[in-house]
């Protein structure tokens, strides 16, 4: 299993879920769990995939750092005979179709999750209010899907999209994106953030600007660091997509395929995992 951003609490939880799964089924398989430090270090992930090929692993579960750039090395893994599953950040459908391969996706509907949190935030605002989006990297399907869900909620509620900036999934860049967005659109009344790390950065930015009281913030992931802010009402809402369960779903699917002799082409294209809105109790 190859993760990304191992310093991100979300992927740390995913790793814990994978280790717990292997501990329960130790006699059935061996697990090598690796990851990269950054969110978008494609080269580092490519090296880990090549190492898995060299070790002659039977299967690979990967959270790709980029939805397109990882495909060439994953095609090498398929050619080498590895069974492949795509976890959490979906590979690009058009790129997969062009390559003529089926790499199943395991994870929740990011569009549904973000639309749900966007609708919740919208209920707290008057029609016509300005809302900003702080999204993930341009090369991430997750980032696009979450932004699309936010936009759908904004449009349905009669709100106005003030601006969109990328925080590249990190607290530091989320902080910078929030500062820039508030400078460009000072009448913004809510910041919808594509993950909790960027939401934490947005909270810090609003404190520095003295705008904490009049700008709502939402996140996505329900990482441990965001939960006290949800309880306090500093962050209005987030979404739990249960990273431990995502890992379990993926490993269950891999084991079933290996044990039944299922071919890559016969695997289901999507294995959907749960997502849940989280607000102040």
C-alpha positions as CSV (number, residue, x, y, z in Angstrom):
1,X,0.0,0.0,0.0
2,X,1.4,3.4,-1.1
3,X,-0.1,6.4,0.6
4,X,0.6,10.1,0.2
5,X,1.4,12.9,2.7
6,X,2.2,10.6,5.7
7,X,2.4,13.7,7.9
8,X,-1.3,14.4,7.1
9,X,-3.4,13.0,10.0
10,X,-5.9,11.7,7.5
11,X,-3.4,9.4,5.8
12,X,-1.9,8.4,9.2
13,X,-5.4,7.2,10.1
14,X,-5.6,5.3,6.8
15,X,-2.3,3.6,7.6
16,X,-3.6,2.6,11.1
17,X,-6.6,1.1,9.5
18,X,-4.5,-0.9,7.1
19,X,-2.2,-2.2,9.9
20,X,-5.2,-3.2,12.0
21,X,-6.7,-5.1,9.0
22,X,-3.4,-7.0,8.5
23,X,-3.1,-7.7,12.2
24,X,-6.6,-9.4,12.1
25,X,-5.7,-11.4,9.1
26,X,-2.0,-11.9,9.6
27,X,-2.1,-15.5,8.3
28,X,-3.5,-14.4,4.9
29,X,-1.1,-11.8,3.7
30,X,1.9,-9.6,4.3
31,X,1.6,-5.9,4.1
32,X,4.2,-3.4,3.1
33,X,2.9,0.1,4.0
34,X,4.8,3.1,2.5
35,X,4.1,6.7,1.7
36,X,5.5,10.1,0.7
37,X,5.9,13.1,2.9
38,X,4.5,15.7,0.6
39,X,1.0,15.8,-1.0
40,X,2.2,16.1,-4.6
41,X,5.6,14.3,-4.8
42,X,4.9,12.2,-7.9
43,X,8.5,11.2,-8.4
44,X,8.7,9.7,-4.9
45,X,5.6,7.7,-5.4
46,X,6.9,6.5,-8.8
47,X,10.0,5.1,-7.0
48,X,7.8,3.3,-4.5
49,X,5.7,1.7,-7.2
50,X,8.9,0.6,-9.0
51,X,10.2,-0.9,-5.7
52,X,6.9,-2.9,-5.4
53,X,7.5,-4.3,-8.9
54,X,11.0,-5.2,-8.1
55,X,9.9,-7.0,-4.9
56,X,7.4,-8.9,-7.0
57,X,4.5,-7.9,-4.9
58,X,1.2,-9.5,-5.9
59,X,-1.0,-6.5,-5.5
60,X,-0.7,-2.7,-5.0
61,X,-3.1,-0.3,-3.4
62,X,-2.2,3.3,-4.1
63,X,-3.4,6.8,-3.1
64,X,-2.0,8.7,-6.2
65,X,-0.4,12.0,-5.6
66,X,-1.7,13.1,-9.0
67,X,-4.6,11.6,-10.9
68,X,-2.8,11.6,-14.3
69,X,0.9,11.7,-13.7
70,X,1.1,8.3,-11.9
71,X,-0.6,6.4,-14.6
72,X,2.5,5.5,-16.7
73,X,4.3,3.8,-13.8
74,X,1.0,2.1,-12.8
75,X,0.7,0.7,-16.3
76,X,4.2,-0.8,-15.8
77,X,3.0,-2.4,-12.6
78,X,0.0,-3.9,-14.5
79,X,2.3,-5.2,-17.2
80,X,4.4,-6.8,-14.5
81,X,1.4,-8.7,-13.2
82,X,0.4,-6.7,-10.1
83,X,-3.2,-6.4,-9.2
84,X,-4.0,-2.7,-8.8
85,X,-6.5,-0.8,-6.7
86,X,-6.8,3.0,-6.6
87,X,-7.6,4.4,-3.1
88,X,-9.1,7.7,-2.0
89,X,-7.9,10.0,-4.9
90,X,-9.4,8.8,-8.1
91,X,-7.3,8.3,-11.2
92,X,-8.6,10.2,-14.2
93,X,-11.3,8.3,-16.0
94,X,-10.4,9.6,-19.4
95,X,-6.8,8.6,-19.0
96,X,-7.8,5.1,-17.9
97,X,-10.1,4.8,-20.9
98,X,-7.4,5.9,-23.2
99,X,-5.0,3.4,-21.8
100,X,-7.8,0.7,-22.0
101,X,-7.3,-0.4,-18.4
102,X,-9.6,-1.0,-15.4
103,X,-8.1,0.2,-12.1
104,X,-10.9,0.1,-9.5
105,X,-11.5,3.1,-7.3
106,X,-12.2,2.6,-3.6
107,X,-13.5,5.6,-1.7
108,X,-16.5,7.9,-1.1
109,X,-18.2,10.4,-3.4
110,X,-16.3,13.6,-2.9
111,X,-19.0,15.5,-4.8
112,X,-21.7,14.3,-2.5
113,X,-19.6,15.0,0.7
114,X,-18.7,18.5,-0.3
115,X,-22.2,19.3,-1.5
116,X,-23.5,18.2,1.8
117,X,-21.2,20.4,3.8
118,X,-21.8,23.3,1.4
119,X,-25.5,23.0,1.9
120,X,-25.1,23.1,5.7
121,X,-23.0,26.2,5.5
122,X,-25.4,27.8,3.0
123,X,-28.3,27.5,5.5
124,X,-26.5,29.9,7.8
125,X,-26.2,32.6,5.2
126,X,-28.6,35.0,3.4
127,X,-29.2,34.7,-0.3
128,X,-26.6,36.6,-2.3
129,X,-23.9,36.2,0.3
130,X,-20.4,35.8,-1.1
131,X,-18.6,32.5,-0.5
132,X,-15.0,31.5,-1.3
133,X,-13.5,28.1,-2.0
134,X,-10.1,27.0,-1.0
135,X,-9.4,23.8,-3.0
136,X,-6.7,21.2,-3.4
137,X,-4.1,20.9,-6.2
138,X,-5.2,21.3,-9.8
139,X,-4.0,17.8,-10.7
140,X,-6.2,16.1,-8.1
141,X,-9.6,14.6,-9.1
142,X,-10.6,14.8,-5.4
143,X,-10.0,18.6,-5.4
144,X,-12.1,19.1,-8.5
145,X,-14.9,16.9,-7.3
146,X,-15.1,18.7,-3.9
147,X,-15.0,22.1,-5.6
148,X,-17.8,21.0,-7.9
149,X,-19.9,19.9,-4.9
150,X,-19.3,23.2,-3.2
151,X,-20.3,25.1,-6.4
152,X,-23.5,23.0,-6.7
153,X,-24.5,23.9,-3.1
154,X,-23.6,27.6,-3.6
155,X,-25.7,27.8,-6.8
156,X,-28.7,26.0,-5.3
157,X,-28.8,28.3,-2.3
158,X,-28.6,31.5,-4.4
159,X,-25.2,32.4,-3.0
160,X,-22.4,34.1,-4.9
161,X,-19.0,32.5,-5.6
162,X,-16.5,35.2,-4.6
163,X,-13.2,33.5,-5.6
164,X,-11.4,30.2,-5.7
165,X,-7.8,29.7,-4.6
166,X,-5.7,26.6,-4.1
167,X,-4.2,25.7,-0.7
168,X,-2.6,22.5,-2.1
169,X,-4.0,20.4,0.8
170,X,-1.7,22.0,3.4
171,X,-2.2,24.2,6.4
172,X,0.5,26.7,5.4
173,X,-0.7,27.2,1.8
174,X,-4.3,27.2,3.0
175,X,-3.4,30.1,5.2
176,X,-1.9,31.9,2.3
177,X,-4.9,31.2,0.1
178,X,-7.3,32.5,2.7
179,X,-5.4,35.7,3.1
180,X,-5.3,36.2,-0.7
181,X,-9.0,35.4,-1.1
182,X,-10.1,37.7,1.7
183,X,-7.9,40.5,0.2
184,X,-9.5,40.0,-3.2
185,X,-13.1,39.6,-1.9
186,X,-13.3,41.2,1.6
187,X,-17.1,40.8,1.6
188,X,-16.7,37.0,1.7
189,X,-18.9,35.4,4.4
190,X,-17.8,31.8,4.3
191,X,-14.7,29.8,3.2
192,X,-15.4,26.3,2.0
193,X,-12.2,24.3,2.3
194,X,-11.4,21.1,0.5
195,X,-9.7,19.5,3.5
196,X,-9.3,20.2,7.2
197,X,-5.6,21.2,6.9
198,X,-6.5,24.1,4.7
199,X,-9.4,24.9,7.0
200,X,-7.0,25.1,9.9
201,X,-4.9,27.5,7.8
202,X,-8.0,29.6,7.0
203,X,-9.0,29.8,10.7
204,X,-5.5,31.2,11.4
205,X,-5.7,33.7,8.6
206,X,-9.1,35.0,9.7
207,X,-7.8,35.4,13.3
208,X,-4.9,37.5,12.0
209,X,-7.4,39.6,9.9
210,X,-9.8,40.0,12.8
211,X,-12.6,38.4,10.8
212,X,-13.2,35.2,12.8
213,X,-16.6,36.4,14.1
214,X,-18.1,37.2,10.7
215,X,-16.7,34.6,8.3
216,X,-17.7,30.9,8.5
217,X,-15.2,28.1,7.8
218,X,-15.8,24.5,6.8
219,X,-13.4,21.6,6.2
220,X,-13.4,18.1,4.9
221,X,-11.9,14.9,6.5
222,X,-12.7,15.2,10.2
223,X,-9.0,14.8,11.3
224,X,-8.3,14.8,15.0
225,X,-7.0,18.4,14.9
226,X,-10.2,19.8,13.6
227,X,-12.5,18.2,16.1
228,X,-11.9,20.7,19.0
229,X,-12.7,23.5,16.6
230,X,-15.9,21.9,15.5
231,X,-16.9,21.4,19.2
232,X,-16.2,25.1,19.8
233,X,-18.0,26.3,16.7
234,X,-14.8,27.9,15.3
235,X,-15.2,25.5,12.3
236,X,-18.8,25.1,11.3
237,X,-18.7,21.7,9.7
238,X,-16.5,19.0,8.1
239,X,-17.0,15.6,6.5
240,X,-15.8,12.3,7.8
241,X,-14.9,9.9,5.0
242,X,-13.6,7.2,7.4
243,X,-10.0,6.7,6.2
244,X,-9.6,3.5,8.3
245,X,-12.6,2.0,6.5
246,X,-11.3,3.0,3.1
247,X,-8.2,1.0,3.8
248,X,-10.2,-2.0,5.0
249,X,-12.5,-1.9,1.9
250,X,-9.5,-1.8,-0.4
251,X,-7.6,-4.7,1.4
252,X,-10.8,-6.8,1.5
253,X,-11.2,-6.3,-2.3
254,X,-7.6,-7.2,-3.0
255,X,-7.7,-10.4,-0.8
256,X,-10.9,-11.5,-2.4
257,X,-9.5,-11.0,-5.9
258,X,-6.3,-12.8,-5.1
259,X,-8.0,-15.7,-3.3
260,X,-10.6,-16.2,-6.1
261,X,-8.2,-15.7,-9.0
262,X,-10.1,-12.7,-10.2
263,X,-8.5,-10.8,-13.1
264,X,-7.9,-7.1,-13.2
265,X,-10.4,-6.5,-15.9
266,X,-13.1,-8.3,-13.9
267,X,-12.8,-6.2,-10.8
268,X,-15.6,-3.7,-10.0
269,X,-14.8,-0.2,-11.3
270,X,-16.0,1.5,-8.1
271,X,-16.2,0.3,-4.5
272,X,-17.9,3.1,-2.6
273,X,-17.2,3.8,1.0
274,X,-19.3,5.9,3.5
275,X,-19.2,9.7,4.0
276,X,-20.9,11.6,6.8
277,X,-21.4,15.3,7.7
278,X,-19.9,16.3,11.0
279,X,-21.2,19.4,12.9
280,X,-21.2,20.8,16.4
281,X,-23.1,18.4,18.8
